[in-house]
Every structure is written in C-alpha cells, then in structure tokens.
C-alpha cells in the first residue's frame, strides 16, 4: 500500500469529520476507498415506500409532495410536517424547533416536486409511517453551481452502507475529498500492466472513480467488475504461490506394488465384498499416480454423503504402507476418530491384525490415539506408531502431541479439513522426515467456484455416484407447534424400531439451561400438503399457533437431556430404550452409547451434532432434527446423510418453527426439496455472505472480498486463476510485481491465510 493510501483520515479530513468514520472502521484513505457503495440511486427512480419496516434505518429516494411549518398548540415551539412520495405511497417527515424561524430553511429547500435522499429510522404516528428529524440531500439543490446541479441530477447517486450519525452523502463527500486529488502514482495497481492490457481493464484509480463517481450505470458496473477481478486475482496469486512452494518440495515416492508381488492393497481389493464405482476407481487411479511421484500430493477428495470416500482413502493408505510408509488419519472429534478406527478395522479384517494370532501374514495394525485413552492404551498406541507396527494411526488433536512419533509417515489424511488450523496440520506433517503426501476429505459438497477460491492450492477430486445397495432418503418439514404431526413423528419412529431399525433425534443443545435457551422466532406457517409419511387419518395439516400460523412467544431451543427424558415418557415409545450422546460425555461412555445404538439395544439415540459426520450405522433409517431452522444447510445435509446408508430407505424429519418466507424457512424447505448436495451447497453460499465462506466469521474481521461473489463471478475467478498462475510461474517471489506482493500481504493477513489453509 502506498504511503498516501495509508494516510489517516484525521490528517486528510480533520478529526471532527474522521471521528464518526473511525467508528465504522474507516481509519485510512484506503479503508474509505474500499467502503464501496451498496447500491446506486437513479434520480428518476423512487424507492418503494411500501417495503419500509418499522424500526429500520433507511435511505430512500423520494419526491417532496408538501412541506408546512406551523406552531404547536399543546406545547411551545414549532413543527414542520413534510410528505414525500414514491408516486403511490407516502412517508411523513417531521421536524421540531423552538420557533418557526428555525424551520424556514427546511421549508424553503423541501419544495414540492424536488427529489432527494432522505435517511432516518422509520417510526409510526397515528398510523402513518414517518422519519423524525431525518437527514437529507436534494438532487441538484446542494450542488455548487448550475452545471454541477445538472450533472448531479443526471447520473447515478452512490448509496453507501451508513449509520444514523454518518449518512450516505457525508460518506460520499468524504470519499470525494480523498479521491479527487489522487494520482496514478499514489494508487499502486496489483493487477500487472500486461494483464490489464490483455483483458482490457482500467487502472485501479480509474475503477475507484467509476464506482464512487459514476457517469452512468455502465460506468460503475465496469468499475465494480474490474475491482471484483482484482480481489479474485490477488487471492488466486496467493494460492498460486502456495502451489508453487509445495511443488518445489521433495517427497518420498510411494508407487503401488505390482500385482504379481501381492501386498495389502491387492489383498484388500481381492476381498472387497462389493464393486467399486467408476468414480472410486478413477479417483483412486489419480491418487495412486500422485503418490508414486517424488513431489507431495496435495489433493482434496470431496463427494456426496455416502459416496464412499473412506474406501478411496483406505486404498491410498494401503498403497503407502505397501511402499514402506505409514498413514495418519486426523479426525475432528473422538466419536468420529473411534468410528474411523472401527470402520477401517472392519473393512481390513485379518489385514488389520498384523502380528496377531489369526492375522494376515503381511498384515498391519490400525492404532487409535485420542486424548481420553488410559495410560496403558496410550502407551501401546504410541509404541505401535513409533515402531511402524501400526501402518495406520487414527486420532484427534492428540496426534499432534510432542510424544507422538512415526517410523516413516508417508501420507496424512485430514477428515473435515475446515475444523483444523494450519498450525495443527503442519504439526502433524512435521513428524515426517520429508514432506508427506496430503489427502483432504470433506463430506460437504463444494461448488466449483468455491473450490477454486478456497481450496485453490489443492487438486480436487469429486465422487458423485452412490455405491450400489444404498436406498434413497426422503425429507419433510414438520411444524413443531402441530401436536398431531409431532405425534405421527414418534409413531413413525416406533414403526421403524419395531422393524429392527434405528432412529437418531438431534438437538442443538445439551442441557435445558444452556446459553441460547431464549430468543427464537416461532411459527408453523401454512402447510398446503401433508407429507406422505404422516398419513394422517383425519387429514389435519394445519399448524398450531395464531391465525396467521405464527407463534408470538419465543420457545427455547430443544436440549438433548430434556428430549431424552420426554421420549422415555412418550407412550408411543413405551418399552423402547432411549440412548444419549453428546460432547461432554467421557470417551468410554460415548463409545458405549454408540455401541448400544448400533447393536439395537438402545435403538433411539438423542444426540447433539456430534453424529453429524462419518458415523455409520446401516440400520439407522430415521433422522429427526429439532430446531432444524437453526442449522445451516450443509450441516442439515450431513445429518441427513447418517440415515439410509443400508438397504432400507431413509427418512429425515426437519422439525421447524421458522415463519414462511424467512431465510430459515428457505433453508429447511430447500433441504426437503432435494438431496443434491452440490445444489444445496450453492444455495447455502447464496444465502450466506461471502465473508462467512472465506473466513471473516472465523477470523473475526471483515473479509478482504468486498465485491467478489464466488457463485456469480465464476468467469472472473477462472480468468483470475489463469492469469495469476502465469504471473507467478514467471515471477515466483513477485519481485517484479511489488504492488501485487503488497496486496497479498495486506489483504490476506495471517488469520485469513490460516483459514485458506484449513478451509
């Protein structure tokens, strides 16, 4: 960043003008110039007044209909009442003063027929919506001269994210004060000249002028597109540098053992009781080829819930073990780590009993290392890892401890990568003599543009097929306030249990008195269609609550312990053992709860989202999610993926109190409408801000991506990726591109770089 852009606003604007801006996080000239308009007003297009909400801070474009000053009879002083209109609806403007003379300047400016921007908080008086003491600016009236007034009245008006103390036109005035004097030399451009020339892009200064002081709609649209490209280009350049750095490292090649030589992988494939899907074979071949190279593999393996990622990962591990190395599988929770260890041992059978009676002659071991192991089990797991007896070591963060050593770590598999920080991943990789190969698995489908943006330093493989023998899953939204529908839910659970199957019941909290008990919108909404699973004899589909289907009292979020107690007393589940699972339980108790559930001794399991990922009980056919409207789409999709993993069809019941038309209702309705994880992931991205996706929520600061939208801007991202790759290949350390290097350092600080590593 140039010294000019880093200059404090207090120096340029003065302390009085800069103070309110600082409260908005705008401290330097660069901060202010990156505070882009939220939208643009057209002097000929007025705001629809009918959409204004009480209590909302608004900025509206409207035309003055009338303005009158009169004395107040009930108390001293004067009142100015004005009316502004959008042509159909009206909004009152109210000003108070001690004497009429103080209001005459407003009356003189607010002449009928004039248009302007009016800002304030919407309130109501005697049934009429109003703004009290609004701030305003009139088109053309506040210009310096007639020529400026004519120009202002004919071009788009930038409308900025503003506050009650700093209206949009004050921000615009501040922007003009710092932008107008700037020169090209004072605004370094991270996009190289040759890239701009090739793509026909304006300079960064020209783009800033276009978005802040546009002559036309086409002008600001062109400027925004150029700035969106810049954001994508800086990010993709950082990822290209990371790819280049990894490509320069050395790794131990782990080629597959020839078929005639046999080995763990060949024996495993020969014993598989099912046929690999075409996708599993194709992705397996890609991974096998990369493992055989003396450069570290950096691959993301994503796929639909239940698409068979574990088999692909296990085959990669066996190839590494056959070549003399070891594999470590890092899981985010003890429940998932234990599940992975059980699954791998079951899939390997005698191959996982190397050195044991009845084990395969050239078998290996699967060790489990978690923080809650007793001393004897921990010592055994550490010895197995250090000696190489365990070709596969599964664990949680405990794998990162100083005492954990490997004989020859060749492959690191990270499950649900977004739950780990870069330091954690690097701590595990540092336990290898040379850079190990890396396989990242995620069960959350990722749209291509997000993969290019967030996982840009990894090569992506995708599994889309579901292995043969698995049935589909049907999903329905259930109104929480409708007793008859809820009764049918438990009747359906009982039917499944009586048929020898299992049911999950997921709640967002553990204890009823946890934080977050209060404050949730209610409402069952109008359900036009009774889902087939309900099969109500009386056909009652209406919701409870008020006449409009909305519950005014905010109910607490449901908790595991209270729901488990209620289900044990539920007549429809009489005689059914109800288990409990949550993160505060001891590891042994968690394992026991899962074992009882899997065996059918406690066929109903009330749990938190600890069962979200990886838990595999083929007999589980029902997933009931309380407060489903409080979960994100991807999390609901993962929960739904826990059922229907065997031969029997799955059923997911989303118990919701969301009001129709709200984003929460849109989430659960979208989930019920499709099982396509990639479609849901794209919708999830559209419903959330890019900042959340790219790390702002995790890092606690604003995202550097102010304008880029990773779904809508796929073409820009692809173009930026191509251009940045060429630039970095020709200039790896960006010594010839100091503005780009500075932009990467400024926009991708340590926290955001960590998120990009772990996302």
DATAZI-V93711 format. One line per field, one symbol per residue. ss: DSSP state (@ for helix, = for strand, . for the rest). psi: psi as a letter, one per 40 degrees, with the letter a starting at -180 (. if undefined). A space follows every 50 residues. Layout:
# DATAZI-V93711
ss: ???
psi: ???
This chain:
# DATAZI-V93711
ss: .......=@@@@@.@@@@@@@@.....=@@@@@...=====.......@@ @.....===============......========....========..@ @@@@@@@@@.....===========..=====..====.......@@@@@ @@....====.......@@@@@@@@@@@@....@@@......@@@@@@@. ...@@@@@@@@@....@@@@@@@@@@@@@@@@@@@@@@@@@@@@@@@... ........@@@..@@@@@@@@......@@@@@@@@@@@@@@......=== ===.....@@@@@@@@@@@@@@...=====...@@@@@@@@@@@@@@@@@ @@=...........=====.....@@@@@@@@@@@@@..======.@@@@ ........=======.@@@..@@@@@@@@.......======.....@@@ @@@@....=====.........=======...@@@@@@@@@@@@@@@@.. .=====..=......................................... ........=@@@@@@@@@..@@@....====.....@@@@@@@@@@@@@. ...====.@@@........======..@@@..@@@@@@@@.........= ======......@@@@@@@@@@@...@@@@@@@@@@@..@@@@@.@@@@. .............@@@@@@@@@@@@@@@@@.......@@@@@@@@@@..@ @@@@@@@@.
psi: hidddehiddddeiddddddddeeegdidddddegiidahihdehihhde ehihehhihihihhdihhhiihddiiaihhhihiieddiihihhhiidid deeddddddgiheiiihhiahhahhfehiihhfiiihhhddeididdddd ddeeiihhhihiidegidddddddddddddeiiddegihehiddddddef iiidddddddddgididddddddddddddddddddddddddddddddeii ihhgiiiiddeaidddddddeheihiiddddddddddddddeifihhghh hiiiheefddddddddddddddeeaiihhhididddddddddddddddbd eefheiheiidfiaihihhideiiddddddddddddeedhdhhhiaedee idehiidghdhhhhhgdeeiiddddddddeeidihiihhhhhehihiddd ddddfeeihhihhdihiiehiihhiihhhdehddddddddddddddddee aihihhieidideiiedighiahdahhdhhidddfhdeeheiiaaadeeh hdhhiiiiidddddddddehdefhehhhihhieeiiddddddddddddee dgehhhiaeeedhdhhhdehehhhhifdeeiiddddddddeeifeaeiii hhhghiehiieidddddddddddiehdddddddddddiiddddeedddee iiiegddhheddfdddddddddddddddddgdefdegddddddddddgad ddddddde.
